[in-house]
């Protein structure tokens, strides 16, 4: 029996765990029910388990029993994020979220179930395992800095020796079946822009006696888009989206303040920082031109997710050998989403890849994307993700990776 055969044999068990997690989504860093479900699913396996002090993370170490035959092999880390997003689910699935305003609309329930499946596959092959494996079950990926918290608590050294490679995958509801991967920049960095425009309130019928922040805010939002197209190199792309605008209480009252918030994505941390500086100067200038003030707060959140070239070539080779060459889809361009697994990859080499989970028969052009309350993920990918994670841990070489890669992959 191959690892993939055994993964398919676990299919019902892994799907059941995924559906349990899906029905009881939790947000942020405090996921007590999710943590308990993971601990229950891992119970009885030969693992050294610790839980987070400041979060409900779970770290498990599986010791490789073949390690003495291959000295020098550092531990391998496999990661799954566990938290949901603050979205009302609208899928109508029989196992849909029972929690108002929270849903596993980003597929983290699949990631968690896959990593549990991979852990079971590896535990059954402990005698063949030359590396120790660190299983990183992370809360708070959705903007809560869960990876940073786990790094601070020592997840990279959980096995007693620093991990030598790290791997993770992410399902996407609009990508076709298969594994989508690229070396180098895989996902963008992210930053936030929070702006408060301070004017002077008054009566809507006499705007000349007030200092109206609303039209100034509208001008700022438009000017930011012009900034991106006029000041940033078109071959160094940036996406800036204003997602929150707040002002006023009644239509006949000019408010004293207005506020908006934006997210920024770029494929270079330096470019993101430059946009932040340019935006501050622009917005403060617009406010001053109208006799108002602007408080501008720019926060760099997550760095660019960068895949190691050799680890990515190793990952592609593994996918080809296990699933077939038709299951590997090289990504021409990076994805504009951001990931806090980037913090792990900034410390150790590894690969983050996308797994297509477009439901059978669905049109990728019209299917609901991740974070939509209508996003649906194909559960048939669960054994595939579990098998790949297990195979990466089993196969990851201790020698220089390029020495074992086919010509053209280096």
N, C-alpha and C positions, 0 to 999 in steps of 0.2 A: 504493500500500500504506500502510495506517495503522500507527501504532505498535503497536496491538493485533494487527493481522495479523502484523507481524514478530515480536511476542512469541510468538504461537502457532507460528510457523515455528521458533522457538528451543526449542520445548517439549522435544524429546527431549534436546537438549544440556543444558538446565537440569535436567531430571529426572536425567540421568546424574550430574551434579555433586552434586545433592542426595543421591542414593543412595550415592555415594562417601563423602561427609561423614558420612552416617548410619551407615555401617558402621564408621567409625573415629573415634568421639567422643572428645573431649579435654576435660578439666576445667580451670577456673581461667583464669589469665593466660598460661600457657605452652602454646600449641597449635601445635607445630611442623609437624605433618602437615597440619593445617587451613590454616595460613598458606601452606604450599607449594602446596596444591591451589588456593587462591585466586590466588596469584601465577601459577601455570601457566595458570589459566583467563583471566587478564587479559593474558597475554603476547601481544605483537603489537599491542595497542591503543595509541592515541596518548595515553598517560597519563604523568604525572609521579608516580612511586611512591616512597614512603618507608615504612620499617617501624619499629616501636617500638623504643626503646632498653631499656625496662624490661619490655616485654610483647611478644607476637607479634602486635601489631596491624599492620594494613595501611591506609595512607592513600594514596589515588590522586586526582590532580587532572586533570580533563578541561577543557581550555581551550575556551571558546565562540568560534567563529570569526565569529559575527555580532555580537559585542560592540561593535564600532566603530559599528554602526548604531543601537545603543541604549545610549549611555553612561549610567553611573550605576547599572547593574544589579549589585547585589552578588552574590557567589557563593551557590549553594544547596548545602546539605549533605544527603546521603542516607545513612542509617545501617543497618547490619545487625549483629546480635550473632552470635557464632560458637561459643560454648562450649556444652557439654552439661551434664547434671545427673547427680549420683551415684545413679543408679537402675539396677536390673537390668532390661533389656528383656525383655518377655514377649509381644511381638506375634506372633512366628513369621514375620515378613516375610522374604523371601529375601535382603534386604539388611540384615537386623538387625545390631545392634551386635556386633562381634567382641571387644569389650573388656568384661571382667567388671566389673560394678558401675558402668558408665557408659553413658548412652544419650542420644540426642537426643529426649528426651521432652517438650521444651518447644518444639520446632519451629525452633530456631535454624539448623538445617541448611537449612530452607526459606528462611529470611530471607537467608542468605548466598548461596544459589543465585539468589534473586530479584534481589539487588543486583548480582550478576555479570551476570545477564540484562539488567537495566536499564542497566548500564554499556555493554554491547555495543550496545543499542538507541540510546543517546545518542551513542556513538562513530560510529555509522553516520549520524547526523544532526548531526555537529559543525558543519557549515556553517550549520545553522539555529539553533544554540544561542547565545542571546544572553548567557547567564550562564556563568561558570566553575562547575564542579560539583565538590564535594569528596565523595569516596566514603569513608565511614568503616566499615571492617571491624573490629569491636570484639571482643576477647576479654573474658572475666571479667565477664559481665553478672550471672551467678547468684551475687551476693553478694561478688564480688571487686573491685568498684569499678573495672571496666575503663574506664567512661566518664570517671571522674575522672582516671585515668592518661592517657588520650588528650587530655583537656582541658589537663592540665598540660604535655603535650608540644606543644601548640599546634595541635590539629586544626582549631579554628575559624578559624585564620589561615593554613592550609596553602596557600591559593591566593595569598597575598600581601596579601589584603584580607579583613577579617572577613566571615564569611558573614552573609547577611541573613535567611535562613530555614533551618529544618531539618525534615526529615520522616523518619518511621520507621513501620513497621507490625509487627504481631505476629499470628501465626496462633493460632487457638484450636480445639481438637479437638471442642468441643461447641457452637460457634456455627454457625448455618446459613450457607449461601453468601451472600456479599456483604460490604460494608465497613461496619463499625460504628464510629460516631464521635460525639463530642459536644464542644462548646466548653467552656472552663473546666476544672474538675477532671475528669481522665480516669481516673486511677488513684491509689490511696492512697499515703501515705508509709509507711515501715516503720521499726520500731525493734526492738531485742532486749532481753530481760530475762533476766539470768543470776543465779541465786540459790543461794548455798551456806548451808545451815542447819547450824550447829555445836552439837553437844550433847556427850554423854559416852557412850562405848560401854559395853557390858556383856553379861550373859547374858540371853537371851530369857526365862528363867524368873523373873527378878528385875528387872523394869523399874523398880521404885521405887528401885533402887540406881544407875540410869543416868539419862541425860537423852536420851530417844529422839527423834531428829529426824524419824523417818518419819511418825508421825501429825501432827506439827506441819507437815511439808511438805504433807501431804494437806489440812490445814485451810487452809494458805496458797493452794493451788491453787483450792479452792472459793471462798475469800474474794475472790480476784481477779475471778472472774466476778460476784460480788455487787457489787464495786466498780464494775464497768463499768455494771451496770444501775441502781445506786443513786446514783452520783456524776456520771455523764456524761449530758448531754442526749440524749434518744432521737433528736432530729433532727440530732445531730452524731455519727454512728455510729462506733463503735470495735469492732474484732474483736481479741480476744486469745486465742491458742491456745498451750497448753503442749505442746510436741512432744518434750521430753526429760525423763525422770525417772530418776535413778540413785541407788541406795542399797544398801548391804549386800553381803555375800559369801556368807552362809549363813542359812538360816531360823532357826537358834537363836542368832544373834549380833545384838545391837543395835549398829548402826554408830555411829560417832562423828560422821559427817557424812552429809548427803543433799544432792542437787543437782537443780535443775530449770532448764529453759530455755524461754522463751516468745517468740513473735513477736507484735508489735503492729502493727495496721494502722489508720490513721485518715485522714480526708479534710482534716485541718488539721494542720500541723506544730505549732501551738500546743497543740492538744488532745492530741497525742501526748506533748508535753513535760509537760503537766499530769498525764496518766495516769502517767508515769514518777515524778513527784514524789509523787503520791498512793500509788502502789504501794510506793515505798520506805518511806514512813511506816507504811503498813499492815503490811507484812511484818516490819519491825523491831519493831513493836509486838506482833505475834503471837508472835514469837520470845521477846521479853522477858517476855510473860505466862506463858510456860512455862519460864522460866529458861534459855533458850537464846539464841544470837546468830545474826544473819543478815547475811551479806555480800551486798548487793544492787548489781548493776551494770546500769545502764540506758544503752543506746547508741542514739542516733538515727542511723539508717543512711541511708535515701534520702528525699529530699523528695517532696512531692506532685507528680504529673505534671500540669501545667497546659497545656492547649491554648489557643493564642491564638485569639480569637474570629474575627478577620478571616481568618487563615490557614486556620482550620477551614471557614469559609464558602467560601473559594477551593477547598479540597480537596473539599468536597461538590459544588461546581459542576463540578469536573473529573471526578469519578466519574460524575456524571449525564450529562455530555456524552460521555464515552468508553464507558461501560458501560450507561447507561440508569438512569432514576430508580429502578427496582425493585431496583437493587444498592446503594442507600444506605439504611442502617438507623440512624436516630438512636438513640443510647443514652439511655434515660431517667435511668439512674443511673450513677455511676462504677463502675469495677471495683475490687475489693478487693485485687488484686495490686499489686505495686510494680515500678518500672522505673527503672534508672539513666539512661535517656534523659531523665529528669526533670532531670538536671543540665545537659544541653544546652539544654533548653527554659527553664531558669532564666537562661540567658545570652542566647539569641536567640529570637525568636518562631518558632513552628512548630506542627506537629500530629503527634500519635501516634495511630494508629488500629488497630482490630482487624480482622482478616480471617478470616471464618468458613471453617474447613477441616473441617467435619463430613463424614465419609465418606458417600457416597451410600447412602441406605437406612438409615442409622443413626439411632437415637433419641437426641436431645440429652439426654434425661432419664437415659439409662442409659449413654451413651458415656463412655469413660474420659477424664478431664480431663487437661489439661497436667500434667506431672510424674508421671503414673502410668506404670508400666512397660508398661501396655497401651494407652497413648495412640497413636492412629493419625490421620494427617493426610491429607486428600485432596490428591493431587499436582496435580489439575487447577487448583488456585489459583495455581500457580507462574507461568504466563504472565500472569495477572491482576495479581499483585503487582508483577512486573517492569514491566508496561506502566504501571501507576499511578505508580510511582516515577519512571519516565522522563518521563511526561507532566507530573508536578508540576515537574520541573526545566525542561522545555521551555516550560511555560506560565506559570511563576511571574512575575507582573508586577513592574516596578520602581517603578511609581507607587503612591500610597496604595491599598491593596487595596479599601477600601470604595467607591472611585470606580468600580470596574468590576464590582461585585456587584449582582445583581438585588435589587429591593425585597423586603424580608422576610428577606434573608440577613444584613443589617448588624447 
